[in-house]
Amino acid sequence: MLTIEKEKLKLFRIRYRISFKEFEKKINSSKKEIFSEWDDYMEWKACINMKKKYEAEKKDIGNRKRITK
């Protein structure tokens, strides 16, 4: 995974001291929209999606290497 995304994920966990799922629940249940938190939510979610995509690609490449051997 890209180092920048790893660091961003770490930063969000440190900043909010909760998991992404807990933060997502907080955002979705909040009656008042706090722009900075929504902005962080969107970026945090994008980093998680990028991590999942990277891990899937890495696994796929590993599987291809095993098949070609």
C-alpha positions, 0 to 999 in steps of 0.5 A: 500500500502507498505510504501516504495512505498508510500514514493518513489511516494512522493519522485519522485513528490517532486524531479521532481515537476511534475506528472508522466504523465507529466514526462512520456511525457518529457521522451518520447519526449526528444531527449537526453536520460538521464540515471538517468531520465530513471531509475527514470521513470522505478522505478516510473512507477513500483511503480504506477503499484504496487499501482494499483495492491495493490488497486485492490487486496484490493478492491477484498478482500473487495468484498469477505468479503461482499459476505461471510457475 
